[in-house]
Amino acid sequence: MTGTKEKILRTALRLFAQYGYEAVSVSAIAGELGITKGALYRHYKNKRDIFDSIVERMCRMDVGRARKYEVPEEVFERQPQAYRNTAVGRIRAFAEAQFRFWTTDEFARDFRRMLVLEQYGNPEMAALYQKILAGGPVSYMEDLFRELMGQGALKKADPRLLAVEFYAPFYLLMSLADAAADEMEKAESAKLLTTHLEQFMERNATA
């Protein structure tokens, strides 16, 4: 991606996170960058094209992390064997990576904040929020836990409730990291998450 195109993408997302997607115009994005609308349109067709490019990048990054930490890249229906073959230890490593990503990566933080701002007034944003930050991750972990129970790697339990138990502190600590006054406070949230994940696995793993 060219320098100007990348600057447009990041500037637009920063404005979307600050003011909301609906409130930001192409003129505002161009003005923030000190370029004309015509110059912006040489890189993106319209505001929707910018938004679609942001979502596409987030999806690529998500798949990249899944591959790196050897967890399923797709929903269970498309990749059942990957859920059955996932090692329990990979779940903790992946969750810690997800937390770092959502709390320290500027692009990810701005994307998350945009969705939080827009979810109550924009049905598409609400659906995206659920898919990426709420119901989607919980269902993903529910499927993983169910399959791991079937393999004997986790103790028998209600996989849905277990997924909620797993993720609830994740989102609380993410909010605390957002409100942290300094990097030390932010690091404390990450440490608390690690402790939660360690204790969760100790309680639920069979070995």
Secondary structure, DSSP 4 states (H G I P E B T S, - for coil): --HHHHHHHHHHHHHHHHH-TTT--HHHHHHHHT--HHHHHTT-SSHHHHHHHHHHHHHHHHHHHHHHTT--SS-GGG-HHHHHT--HHHHHHHHHHHHHHHHH-HHHHHHHHHHHHHTTT-HHHHHHHHHHHSHHHHHHHHHHHHHHHHTTSB----HHHHHHHHHHHHHHHHHHHHT-SSHHHHHHHHHHHHHHHHHHHHHHB--
